[in-house]
Amino acid sequence: MSAHRAHRWLALLPALAILVGAPWIDRLHAHVGGIPLMLAWIVGCVALTSIVMAVIAALDGRSPPS
């Protein structure tokens, strides 16, 4: 892979957050804003996915301008 496409590796961040973080978060019995921490973690990972994909699209020269 060429250096100008290296930013695509950012797409691994949300997947790693779910795969690595979820088992650790599940051990805690806490609540965030009245919802279980695990649910808040998953919702945060979904939001992180959207943000990371937007950053990748902005850095990718092949994406059409919006």
CHARMM-style PDB file with segment names, atoms N, HN, CA, C and O in Angstrom:
ATOM      1  N   MET     1       0.854  -1.182   0.000  1.00  0.00      PROA
ATOM      2  CA  MET     1       0.000   0.000   0.000  1.00  0.00      PROA
ATOM      3  C   MET     1       0.891   1.233   0.000  1.00  0.00      PROA
ATOM      4  O   MET     1       1.897   1.283   0.708  1.00  0.00      PROA
ATOM      5  N   SER     2       0.524   2.203  -0.781  1.00  0.00      PROA
ATOM      6  HN  SER     2      -0.293   2.162  -1.356  1.00  0.00      PROA
ATOM      7  CA  SER     2       1.332   3.414  -0.867  1.00  0.00      PROA
ATOM      8  C   SER     2       1.096   4.315   0.342  1.00  0.00      PROA
ATOM      9  O   SER     2       0.123   4.150   1.077  1.00  0.00      PROA
ATOM     10  N   ALA     3       1.988   5.253   0.530  1.00  0.00      PROA
ATOM     11  HN  ALA     3       2.779   5.387  -0.067  1.00  0.00      PROA
ATOM     12  CA  ALA     3       1.936   6.117   1.702  1.00  0.00      PROA
ATOM     13  C   ALA     3       0.700   7.012   1.699  1.00  0.00      PROA
ATOM     14  O   ALA     3       0.202   7.370   2.767  1.00  0.00      PROA
ATOM     15  N   HSD     4       0.196   7.382   0.522  1.00  0.00      PROA
ATOM     16  HN  HSD     4       0.600   7.092  -0.346  1.00  0.00      PROA
ATOM     17  CA  HSD     4      -0.952   8.282   0.495  1.00  0.00      PROA
ATOM     18  C   HSD     4      -2.255   7.561   0.856  1.00  0.00      PROA
ATOM     19  O   HSD     4      -3.289   8.215   0.990  1.00  0.00      PROA
ATOM     20  N   ARG     5      -2.234   6.262   1.015  1.00  0.00      PROA
ATOM     21  HN  ARG     5      -1.394   5.731   0.907  1.00  0.00      PROA
ATOM     22  CA  ARG     5      -3.428   5.516   1.438  1.00  0.00      PROA
ATOM     23  C   ARG     5      -3.292   4.991   2.861  1.00  0.00      PROA
ATOM     24  O   ARG     5      -4.129   4.210   3.314  1.00  0.00      PROA
ATOM     25  N   ALA     6      -2.269   5.401   3.556  1.00  0.00      PROA
ATOM     26  HN  ALA     6      -1.589   6.035   3.188  1.00  0.00      PROA
ATOM     27  CA  ALA     6      -2.023   4.900   4.908  1.00  0.00      PROA
ATOM     28  C   ALA     6      -3.137   5.285   5.879  1.00  0.00      PROA
ATOM     29  O   ALA     6      -3.339   4.602   6.883  1.00  0.00      PROA
ATOM     30  N   HSD     7      -3.857   6.359   5.596  1.00  0.00      PROA
ATOM     31  HN  HSD     7      -3.692   6.914   4.780  1.00  0.00      PROA
ATOM     32  CA  HSD     7      -4.926   6.799   6.497  1.00  0.00      PROA
ATOM     33  C   HSD     7      -6.085   5.796   6.548  1.00  0.00      PROA
ATOM     34  O   HSD     7      -6.920   5.865   7.449  1.00  0.00      PROA
ATOM     35  N   ARG     8      -6.140   4.883   5.604  1.00  0.00      PROA
ATOM     36  HN  ARG     8      -5.461   4.827   4.872  1.00  0.00      PROA
ATOM     37  CA  ARG     8      -7.213   3.891   5.614  1.00  0.00      PROA
ATOM     38  C   ARG     8      -7.084   2.906   6.768  1.00  0.00      PROA
ATOM     39  O   ARG     8      -8.053   2.230   7.114  1.00  0.00      PROA
ATOM     40  N   TRP     9      -5.919   2.817   7.358  1.00  0.00      PROA
ATOM     41  HN  TRP     9      -5.132   3.366   7.077  1.00  0.00      PROA
ATOM     42  CA  TRP     9      -5.737   1.963   8.532  1.00  0.00      PROA
ATOM     43  C   TRP     9      -6.533   2.478   9.732  1.00  0.00      PROA
ATOM     44  O   TRP     9      -6.748   1.746  10.698  1.00  0.00      PROA
ATOM     45  N   LEU    10      -6.968   3.732   9.670  1.00  0.00      PROA
ATOM     46  HN  LEU    10      -6.794   4.327   8.886  1.00  0.00      PROA
ATOM     47  CA  LEU    10      -7.804   4.271  10.745  1.00  0.00      PROA
ATOM     48  C   LEU    10      -9.116   3.510  10.890  1.00  0.00      PROA
ATOM     49  O   LEU    10      -9.740   3.541  11.951  1.00  0.00      PROA
ATOM     50  N   ALA    11      -9.533   2.834   9.835  1.00  0.00      PROA
ATOM     51  HN  ALA    11      -9.027   2.810   8.973  1.00  0.00      PROA
ATOM     52  CA  ALA    11     -10.783   2.081   9.877  1.00  0.00      PROA
ATOM     53  C   ALA    11     -10.730   0.926  10.877  1.00  0.00      PROA
ATOM     54  O   ALA    11     -11.771   0.388  11.251  1.00  0.00      PROA
ATOM     55  N   LEU    12      -9.549   0.548  11.305  1.00  0.00      PROA
ATOM     56  HN  LEU    12      -8.702   0.985  11.001  1.00  0.00      PROA
ATOM     57  CA  LEU    12      -9.421  -0.513  12.303  1.00  0.00      PROA
ATOM     58  C   LEU    12      -9.774  -0.054  13.718  1.00  0.00      PROA
ATOM     59  O   LEU    12     -10.086  -0.880  14.576  1.00  0.00      PROA
ATOM     60  N   LEU    13      -9.728   1.237  13.962  1.00  0.00      PROA
ATOM     61  HN  LEU    13      -9.475   1.908  13.265  1.00  0.00      PROA
ATOM     62  CA  LEU    13      -9.967   1.743  15.319  1.00  0.00      PROA
ATOM     63  C   LEU    13     -11.330   1.343  15.884  1.00  0.00      PROA
ATOM     64  O   LEU    13     -11.379   0.815  16.995  1.00  0.00      PROA
ATOM     65  N   PRO    14     -12.443   1.569  15.170  1.00  0.00      PROA
ATOM     66  CA  PRO    14     -13.731   1.167  15.747  1.00  0.00      PROA
ATOM     67  C   PRO    14     -13.851  -0.343  15.947  1.00  0.00      PROA
ATOM     68  O   PRO    14     -14.428  -0.795  16.936  1.00  0.00      PROA
ATOM     69  N   ALA    15     -13.308  -1.119  15.015  1.00  0.00      PROA
ATOM     70  HN  ALA    15     -12.839  -0.752  14.211  1.00  0.00      PROA
ATOM     71  CA  ALA    15     -13.369  -2.575  15.160  1.00  0.00      PROA
ATOM     72  C   ALA    15     -12.571  -3.032  16.372  1.00  0.00      PROA
ATOM     73  O   ALA    15     -13.015  -3.901  17.122  1.00  0.00      PROA
ATOM     74  N   LEU    16     -11.395  -2.447  16.563  1.00  0.00      PROA
ATOM     75  HN  LEU    16     -11.034  -1.741  15.953  1.00  0.00      PROA
ATOM     76  CA  LEU    16     -10.600  -2.789  17.737  1.00  0.00      PROA
ATOM     77  C   LEU    16     -11.271  -2.347  19.031  1.00  0.00      PROA
ATOM     78  O   LEU    16     -11.165  -3.021  20.056  1.00  0.00      PROA
ATOM     79  N   ALA    17     -11.958  -1.221  18.980  1.00  0.00      PROA
ATOM     80  HN  ALA    17     -12.045  -0.673  18.148  1.00  0.00      PROA
ATOM     81  CA  ALA    17     -12.662  -0.745  20.170  1.00  0.00      PROA
ATOM     82  C   ALA    17     -13.740  -1.739  20.593  1.00  0.00      PROA
ATOM     83  O   ALA    17     -13.936  -1.981  21.784  1.00  0.00      PROA
ATOM     84  N   ILE    18     -14.434  -2.309  19.618  1.00  0.00      PROA
ATOM     85  HN  ILE    18     -14.275  -2.112  18.651  1.00  0.00      PROA
ATOM     86  CA  ILE    18     -15.462  -3.305  19.944  1.00  0.00      PROA
ATOM     87  C   ILE    18     -14.813  -4.612  20.378  1.00  0.00      PROA
ATOM     88  O   ILE    18     -15.176  -5.167  21.416  1.00  0.00      PROA
ATOM     89  N   LEU    19     -13.860  -5.110  19.598  1.00  0.00      PROA
ATOM     90  HN  LEU    19     -13.565  -4.659  18.755  1.00  0.00      PROA
ATOM     91  CA  LEU    19     -13.289  -6.428  19.862  1.00  0.00      PROA
ATOM     92  C   LEU    19     -12.429  -6.486  21.119  1.00  0.00      PROA
ATOM     93  O   LEU    19     -12.443  -7.485  21.837  1.00  0.00      PROA
ATOM     94  N   VAL    20     -11.688  -5.429  21.383  1.00  0.00      PROA
ATOM     95  HN  VAL    20     -11.676  -4.617  20.800  1.00  0.00      PROA
ATOM     96  CA  VAL    20     -10.791  -5.430  22.533  1.00  0.00      PROA
ATOM     97  C   VAL    20     -11.444  -4.779  23.748  1.00  0.00      PROA
ATOM     98  O   VAL    20     -11.321  -5.280  24.866  1.00  0.00      PROA
ATOM     99  N   GLY    21     -12.129  -3.680  23.531  1.00  0.00      PROA
ATOM    100  HN  GLY    21     -12.228  -3.274  22.622  1.00  0.00      PROA
ATOM    101  CA  GLY    21     -12.690  -2.937  24.657  1.00  0.00      PROA
ATOM    102  C   GLY    21     -13.933  -3.545  25.267  1.00  0.00      PROA
ATOM    103  O   GLY    21     -14.127  -3.464  26.480  1.00  0.00      PROA
ATOM    104  N   ALA    22     -14.774  -4.148  24.459  1.00  0.00      PROA
ATOM    105  HN  ALA    22     -14.616  -4.213  23.473  1.00  0.00      PROA
ATOM    106  CA  ALA    22     -16.051  -4.668  24.956  1.00  0.00      PROA
ATOM    107  C   ALA    22     -15.898  -5.725  26.050  1.00  0.00      PROA
ATOM    108  O   ALA    22     -16.629  -5.661  27.037  1.00  0.00      PROA
ATOM    109  N   PRO    23     -14.996  -6.685  25.929  1.00  0.00      PROA
ATOM    110  CA  PRO    23     -14.862  -7.658  27.027  1.00  0.00      PROA
ATOM    111  C   PRO    23     -14.433  -7.022  28.348  1.00  0.00      PROA
ATOM    112  O   PRO    23     -14.856  -7.462  29.418  1.00  0.00      PROA
ATOM    113  N   TRP    24     -13.591  -5.981  28.275  1.00  0.00      PROA
ATOM    114  HN  TRP    24     -13.248  -5.623  27.406  1.00  0.00      PROA
ATOM    115  CA  TRP    24     -13.181  -5.319  29.507  1.00  0.00      PROA
ATOM    116  C   TRP    24     -14.303  -4.462  30.086  1.00  0.00      PROA
ATOM    117  O   TRP    24     -14.510  -4.438  31.300  1.00  0.00      PROA
ATOM    118  N   ILE    25     -15.023  -3.763  29.217  1.00  0.00      PROA
ATOM    119  HN  ILE    25     -14.855  -3.782  28.231  1.00  0.00      PROA
ATOM    120  CA  ILE    25     -16.114  -2.907  29.668  1.00  0.00      PROA
ATOM    121  C   ILE    25     -17.234  -3.745  30.275  1.00  0.00      PROA
ATOM    122  O   ILE    25     -17.906  -3.307  31.208  1.00  0.00      PROA
ATOM    123  N   ASP    26     -17.434  -4.946  29.746  1.00  0.00      PROA
ATOM    124  HN  ASP    26     -16.888  -5.302  28.987  1.00  0.00      PROA
ATOM    125  CA  ASP    26     -18.521  -5.802  30.212  1.00  0.00      PROA
ATOM    126  C   ASP    26     -18.321  -6.241  31.660  1.00  0.00      PROA
ATOM    127  O   ASP    26     -19.290  -6.592  32.334  1.00  0.00      PROA
ATOM    128  N   ARG    27     -17.093  -6.226  32.143  1.00  0.00      PROA
ATOM    129  HN  ARG    27     -16.307  -5.940  31.596  1.00  0.00      PROA
ATOM    130  CA  ARG    27     -16.828  -6.622  33.523  1.00  0.00      PROA
ATOM    131  C   ARG    27     -17.283  -5.570  34.534  1.00  0.00      PROA
ATOM    132  O   ARG    27     -17.499  -5.879  35.705  1.00  0.00      PROA
ATOM    133  N   LEU    28     -17.425  -4.347  34.080  1.00  0.00      PROA
ATOM    134  HN  LEU    28     -17.250  -4.096  33.128  1.00  0.00      PROA
ATOM    135  CA  LEU    28     -17.836  -3.260  34.970  1.00  0.00      PROA
ATOM    136  C   LEU    28     -19.354  -3.190  35.038  1.00  0.00      PROA
ATOM    137  O   LEU    28     -20.036  -3.358  34.026  1.00  0.00      PROA
ATOM    138  N   HSD    29     -19.865  -2.949  36.195  1.00  0.00      PROA
ATOM    139  HN  HSD    29     -19.312  -2.812  37.017  1.00  0.00      PROA
ATOM    140  CA  HSD    29     -21.308  -2.826  36.362  1.00  0.00      PROA
ATOM    141  C   HSD    29     -21.646  -1.365  36.676  1.00  0.00      PROA
ATOM    142  O   HSD    29     -22.113  -1.036  37.766  1.00  0.00      PROA
ATOM    143  N   ALA    30     -21.401  -0.518  35.707  1.00  0.00      PROA
ATOM    144  HN  ALA    30     -21.021  -0.786  34.821  1.00  0.00      PROA
ATOM    145  CA  ALA    30     -21.617   0.917  35.876  1.00  0.00      PROA
ATOM    146  C   ALA    30     -22.700   1.384  34.909  1.00  0.00      PROA
ATOM    147  O   ALA    30     -23.088   0.674  33.981  1.00  0.00      PROA
ATOM    148  N   HSD    31     -23.168   2.587  35.156  1.00  0.00      PROA
ATOM    149  HN  HSD    31     -22.854   3.164  35.910  1.00  0.00      PROA
ATOM    150  CA  HSD    31     -24.172   3.200  34.293  1.00  0.00      PROA
ATOM    151  C   HSD    31     -23.688   4.583  33.873  1.00  0.00      PROA
ATOM    152  O   HSD    31     -23.030   5.286  34.640  1.00  0.00      PROA
ATOM    153  N   VAL    32     -24.023   4.958  32.647  1.00  0.00      PROA
ATOM    154  HN  VAL    32     -24.557   4.387  32.024  1.00  0.00      PROA
ATOM    155  CA  VAL    32     -23.687   6.280  32.118  1.00  0.00      PROA
ATOM    156  C   VAL    32     -24.991   6.922  31.680  1.00  0.00      PROA
ATOM    157  O   VAL    32     -25.635   6.464  30.737  1.00  0.00      PROA
ATOM    158  N   GLY    33     -25.366   7.968  32.360  1.00  0.00      PROA
ATOM    159  HN  GLY    33     -24.842   8.340  33.126  1.00  0.00      PROA
ATOM    160  CA  GLY    33     -26.602   8.650  31.996  1.00  0.00      PROA
ATOM    161  C   GLY    33     -27.837   7.760  32.129  1.00  0.00      PROA
ATOM    162  O   GLY    33     -28.822   7.951  31.416  1.00  0.00      PROA
ATOM    163  N   GLY    34     -27.785   6.798  33.033  1.00  0.00      PROA
ATOM    164  HN  GLY    34     -26.985   6.643  33.612  1.00  0.00      PROA
ATOM    165  CA  GLY    34     -28.925   5.924  33.264  1.00  0.00      PROA
ATOM    166  C   GLY    34     -28.971   4.685  32.378  1.00  0.00      PROA
ATOM    167  O   GLY    34     -29.885   3.870  32.501  1.00  0.00      PROA
ATOM    168  N   ILE    35     -28.002   4.537  31.495  1.00  0.00      PROA
ATOM    169  HN  ILE    35     -27.259   5.199  31.395  1.00  0.00      PROA
ATOM    170  CA  ILE    35     -27.960   3.335  30.660  1.00  0.00      PROA
ATOM    171  C   ILE    35     -26.708   2.532  31.016  1.00  0.00      PROA
ATOM    172  O   ILE    35     -25.712   3.098  31.467  1.00  0.00      PROA
ATOM    173  N   PRO    36     -26.760   1.220  30.813  1.00  0.00      PROA
ATOM    174  CA  PRO    36     -25.581   0.408  31.146  1.00  0.00      PROA
ATOM    175  C   PRO    36     -24.352   0.842  30.342  1.00  0.00      PROA
ATOM    176  O   PRO    36     -24.458   1.279  29.196  1.00  0.00      PROA
ATOM    177  N   LEU    37     -23.201   0.711  30.968  1.00  0.00      PROA
ATOM    178  HN  LEU    37     -23.114   0.356  31.898  1.00  0.00      PROA
ATOM    179  CA  LEU    37     -21.953   1.138  30.348  1.00  0.00      PROA
ATOM    180  C   LEU    37     -21.694   0.402  29.039  1.00  0.00      PROA
ATOM    181  O   LEU    37     -21.166   0.992  28.096  1.00  0.00      PROA
ATOM    182  N   MET    38     -22.058  -0.872  28.967  1.00  0.00      PROA
ATOM    183  HN  MET    38     -22.487  -1.351  29.733  1.00  0.00      PROA
ATOM    184  CA  MET    38     -21.829  -1.634  27.744  1.00  0.00      PROA
ATOM    185  C   MET    38     -22.610  -1.042  26.577  1.00  0.00      PROA
ATOM    186  O   MET    38     -22.083  -0.941  25.470  1.00  0.00      PROA
ATOM    187  N   LEU    39     -23.847  -0.654  26.808  1.00  0.00      PROA
ATOM    188  HN  LEU    39     -24.276  -0.736  27.708  1.00  0.00      PROA
ATOM    189  CA  LEU    39     -24.653  -0.040  25.754  1.00  0.00      PROA
ATOM    190  C   LEU    39     -24.058   1.305  25.344  1.00  0.00      PROA
ATOM    191  O   LEU    39     -24.003   1.631  24.159  1.00  0.00      PROA
ATOM    192  N   ALA    40     -23.618   2.076  26.324  1.00  0.00      PROA
ATOM    193  HN  ALA    40     -23.663   1.811  27.287  1.00  0.00      PROA
ATOM    194  CA  ALA    40     -22.983   3.366  26.016  1.00  0.00      PROA
ATOM    195  C   ALA    40     -21.701   3.150  25.217  1.00  0.00      PROA
ATOM    196  O   ALA    40     -21.395   3.933  24.318  1.00  0.00      PROA
ATOM    197  N   TRP    41     -20.950   2.100  25.533  1.00  0.00      PROA
ATOM    198  HN  TRP    41     -21.198   1.464  26.263  1.00  0.00      PROA
ATOM    199  CA  TRP    41     -19.715   1.792  24.801  1.00  0.00      PROA
ATOM    200  C   TRP    41     -20.020   1.475  23.343  1.00  0.00      PROA
ATOM    201  O   TRP    41     -19.348   1.974  22.441  1.00  0.00      PROA
ATOM    202  N   ILE    42     -21.029   0.647  23.114  1.00  0.00      PROA
ATOM    203  HN  ILE    42     -21.575   0.241  23.847  1.00  0.00      PROA
ATOM    204  CA  ILE    42     -21.388   0.257  21.748  1.00  0.00      PROA
ATOM    205  C   ILE    42     -21.884   1.469  20.954  1.00  0.00      PROA
ATOM    206  O   ILE    42     -21.512   1.638  19.792  1.00  0.00      PROA
ATOM    207  N   VAL    43     -22.703   2.295  21.558  1.00  0.00      PROA
ATOM    208  HN  VAL    43     -23.005   2.157  22.501  1.00  0.00      PROA
ATOM    209  CA  VAL    43     -23.183   3.500  20.879  1.00  0.00      PROA
ATOM    210  C   VAL    43     -22.007   4.428  20.572  1.00  0.00      PROA
ATOM    211  O   VAL    43     -21.956   5.032  19.500  1.00  0.00      PROA
ATOM    212  N   GLY    44     -21.068   4.542  21.501  1.00  0.00      PROA
ATOM    213  HN  GLY    44     -21.109   4.051  22.371  1.00  0.00      PROA
ATOM    214  CA  GLY    44     -19.885   5.354  21.262  1.00  0.00      PROA
ATOM    215  C   GLY    44     -19.030   4.804  20.121  1.00  0.00      PROA
ATOM    216  O   GLY    44     -18.456   5.570  19.347  1.00  0.00      PROA
ATOM    217  N   CYS    45     -18.949   3.489  20.020  1.00  0.00      PROA
ATOM    218  HN  CYS    45     -19.415   2.867  20.649  1.00  0.00      PROA
ATOM    219  CA  CYS    45     -18.193   2.880  18.919  1.00  0.00      PROA
ATOM    220  C   CYS    45     -18.874   3.118  17.577  1.00  0.00      PROA
ATOM    221  O   CYS    45     -18.198   3.298  16.564  1.00  0.00      PROA
ATOM    222  N   VAL    46     -20.185   3.120  17.558  1.00  0.00      PROA
ATOM    223  HN  VAL    46     -20.735   2.973  18.381  1.00  0.00      PROA
ATOM    224  CA  VAL    46     -20.910   3.431  16.323  1.00  0.00      PROA
ATOM    225  C   VAL    46     -20.641   4.883  15.914  1.00  0.00      PROA
ATOM    226  O   VAL    46     -20.413   5.167  14.738  1.00  0.00      PROA
ATOM    227  N   ALA    47     -20.667   5.792  16.880  1.00  0.00      PROA
ATOM    228  HN  ALA    47     -20.853   5.561  17.835  1.00  0.00      PROA
ATOM    229  CA  ALA    47     -20.361   7.195  16.591  1.00  0.00      PROA
ATOM    230  C   ALA    47     -18.911   7.350  16.141  1.00  0.00      PROA
ATOM    231  O   ALA    47     -18.623   8.123  15.227  1.00  0.00      PROA
ATOM    232  N   LEU    48     -17.993   6.615  16.783  1.00  0.00      PROA
ATOM    233  HN  LEU    48     -18.227   5.988  17.526  1.00  0.00      PROA
ATOM    234  CA  LEU    48     -16.586   6.652  16.381  1.00  0.00      PROA
ATOM    235  C   LEU    48     -16.409   6.159  14.951  1.00  0.00      PROA
ATOM    236  O   LEU    48     -15.590   6.694  14.203  1.00  0.00      PROA
ATOM    237  N   THR    49     -17.173   5.144  14.570  1.00  0.00      PROA
ATOM    238  HN  THR    49     -17.839   4.709  15.177  1.00  0.00      PROA
ATOM    239  CA  THR    49     -17.102   4.632  13.205  1.00  0.00      PROA
ATOM    240  C   THR    49     -17.484   5.713  12.204  1.00  0.00      PROA
ATOM    241  O   THR    49     -16.815   5.875  11.183  1.00  0.00      PROA
ATOM    242  N   SER    50     -18.547   6.449  12.482  1.00  0.00      PROA
ATOM    243  HN  SER    50     -19.091   6.317  13.311  1.00  0.00      PROA
ATOM    244  CA  SER    50     -18.972   7.522  11.583  1.00  0.00      PROA
ATOM    245  C   SER    50     -17.913   8.604  11.469  1.00  0.00      PROA
ATOM    246  O   SER    50     -17.634   9.096  10.376  1.00  0.00      PROA
ATOM    247  N   ILE    51     -17.330   8.969  12.587  1.00  0.00      PROA
ATOM    248  HN  ILE    51     -17.557   8.569  13.475  1.00  0.00      PROA
ATOM    249  CA  ILE    51     -16.309  10.018  12.584  1.00  0.00      PROA
ATOM    250  C   ILE    51     -15.066   9.557  11.821  1.00  0.00      PROA
ATOM    251  O   ILE    51     -14.514  10.311  11.019  1.00  0.00      PROA
ATOM    252  N   VAL    52     -14.629   8.333  12.066  1.00  0.00      PROA
ATOM    253  HN  VAL    52     -15.078   7.720  12.717  1.00  0.00      PROA
ATOM    254  CA  VAL    52     -13.435   7.816  11.395  1.00  0.00      PROA
ATOM    255  C   VAL    52     -13.665   7.702   9.891  1.00  0.00      PROA
ATOM    256  O   VAL    52     -12.781   8.035   9.102  1.00  0.00      PROA
ATOM    257  N   MET    53     -14.834   7.237   9.493  1.00  0.00      PROA
ATOM    258  HN  MET    53     -15.552   6.966  10.134  1.00  0.00      PROA
ATOM    259  CA  MET    53     -15.120   7.122   8.061  1.00  0.00      PROA
ATOM    260  C   MET    53     -15.181   8.501   7.395  1.00  0.00      PROA
ATOM    261  O   MET    53     -14.786   8.642   6.237  1.00  0.00      PROA
ATOM    262  N   ALA    54     -15.667   9.505   8.104  1.00  0.00      PROA
ATOM    263  HN  ALA    54     -15.988   9.390   9.044  1.00  0.00      PROA
ATOM    264  CA  ALA    54     -15.687  10.859   7.557  1.00  0.00      PROA
ATOM    265  C   ALA    54     -14.260  11.395   7.399  1.00  0.00      PROA
ATOM    266  O   ALA    54     -13.949  12.060   6.410  1.00  0.00      PROA
ATOM    267  N   VAL    55     -13.405  11.107   8.364  1.00  0.00      PROA
ATOM    268  HN  VAL    55     -13.657  10.567   9.167  1.00  0.00      PROA
ATOM    269  CA  VAL    55     -12.005  11.539   8.270  1.00  0.00      PROA
ATOM    270  C   VAL    55     -11.315  10.840   7.106  1.00  0.00      PROA
ATOM    271  O   VAL    55     -10.573  11.471   6.354  1.00  0.00      PROA
ATOM    272  N   ILE    56     -11.555   9.536   6.952  1.00  0.00      PROA
ATOM    273  HN  ILE    56     -12.158   9.023   7.563  1.00  0.00      PROA
ATOM    274  CA  ILE    56     -10.954   8.796   5.844  1.00  0.00      PROA
ATOM    275  C   ILE    56     -11.437   9.349   4.507  1.00  0.00      PROA
ATOM    276  O   ILE    56     -10.644   9.509   3.580  1.00  0.00      PROA
ATOM    277  N   ALA    57     -12.717   9.637   4.403  1.00  0.00      PROA
ATOM    278  HN  ALA    57     -13.361   9.507   5.156  1.00  0.00      PROA
ATOM    279  CA  ALA    57     -13.258  10.183   3.157  1.00  0.00      PROA
ATOM    280  C   ALA    57     -12.657  11.552   2.866  1.00  0.00      PROA
ATOM    281  O   ALA    57     -12.379  11.868   1.710  1.00  0.00      PROA
ATOM    282  N   ALA    58     -12.454  12.363   3.892  1.00  0.00      PROA
ATOM    283  HN  ALA    58     -12.680  12.106   4.832  1.00  0.00      PROA
ATOM    284  CA  ALA    58     -11.863  13.683   3.693  1.00  0.00      PROA
ATOM    285  C   ALA    58     -10.395  13.591   3.252  1.00  0.00      PROA
ATOM    286  O   ALA    58      -9.928  14.404   2.453  1.00  0.00      PROA
ATOM    287  N   LEU    59      -9.680  12.598   3.778  1.00  0.00      PROA
ATOM    288  HN  LEU    59     -10.060  11.938   4.427  1.00  0.00      PROA
ATOM    289  CA  LEU    59      -8.274  12.436   3.426  1.00  0.00      PROA
ATOM    290  C   LEU    59      -8.059  11.700   2.119  1.00  0.00      PROA
ATOM    291  O   LEU    59      -6.993  11.801   1.512  1.00  0.00      PROA
ATOM    292  N   ASP    60      -9.061  10.965   1.685  1.00  0.00      PROA
ATOM    293  HN  ASP    60      -9.928  10.883   2.178  1.00  0.00      PROA
ATOM    294  CA  ASP    60      -8.939  10.179   0.465  1.00  0.00      PROA
ATOM    295  C   ASP    60      -9.159  11.064  -0.742  1.00  0.00      PROA
ATOM    296  O   ASP    60     -10.212  11.689  -0.862  1.00  0.00      PROA
ATOM    297  N   GLY    61      -8.220  11.128  -1.609  1.00  0.00      PROA
ATOM    298  HN  GLY    61      -7.365  10.620  -1.511  1.00  0.00      PROA
ATOM    299  CA  GLY    61      -8.318  11.986  -2.776  1.00  0.00      PROA
ATOM    300  C   GLY    61      -9.301  11.489  -3.822  1.00  0.00      PROA
ATOM    301  O   GLY    61      -9.716  12.257  -4.690  1.00  0.00      PROA
ATOM    302  N   ARG    62      -9.686  10.204  -3.757  1.00  0.00      PROA
ATOM    303  HN  ARG    62      -9.349   9.579  -3.052  1.00  0.00      PROA
ATOM    304  CA  ARG    62     -10.582   9.646  -4.769  1.00  0.00      PROA
ATOM    305  C   ARG    62     -12.042   9.892  -4.453  1.00  0.00      PROA
ATOM    306  O   ARG    62     -12.883   9.706  -5.333  1.00  0.00      PROA
ATOM    307  N   SER    63     -12.386  10.298  -3.246  1.00  0.00      PROA
ATOM    308  HN  SER    63     -11.703  10.449  -2.532  1.00  0.00      PROA
ATOM    309  CA  SER    63     -13.790  10.486  -2.896  1.00  0.00      PROA
ATOM    310  C   SER    63     -14.327  11.751  -3.563  1.00  0.00      PROA
ATOM    311  O   SER    63     -13.623  12.756  -3.658  1.00  0.00      PROA
ATOM    312  N   PRO    64     -15.576  11.693  -4.023  1.00  0.00      PROA
ATOM    313  CA  PRO    64     -16.156  12.885  -4.666  1.00  0.00      PROA
ATOM    314  C   PRO    64     -16.420  13.980  -3.639  1.00  0.00      PROA
ATOM    315  O   PRO    64     -16.746  13.681  -2.491  1.00  0.00      PROA
ATOM    316  N   PRO    65     -16.286  15.239  -4.033  1.00  0.00      PROA
ATOM    317  CA  PRO    65     -16.553  16.320  -3.076  1.00  0.00      PROA
ATOM    318  C   PRO    65     -18.039  16.375  -2.754  1.00  0.00      PROA
ATOM    319  O   PRO    65     -18.887  16.127  -3.611  1.00  0.00      PROA
ATOM    320  N   SER    66     -18.335  16.701  -1.510  1.00  0.00      PROA
ATOM    321  HN  SER    66     -17.646  16.902  -0.814  1.00  0.00      PROA
ATOM    322  CA  SER    66     -19.747  16.771  -1.096  1.00  0.00      PROA
ATOM    323  C   SER    66     -20.264  18.185  -1.121  1.00  0.00      PROA
ATOM    324  OT1 SER    66     -21.429  18.422  -0.802  1.00  0.00      PROA
TER     325      SER     66
END
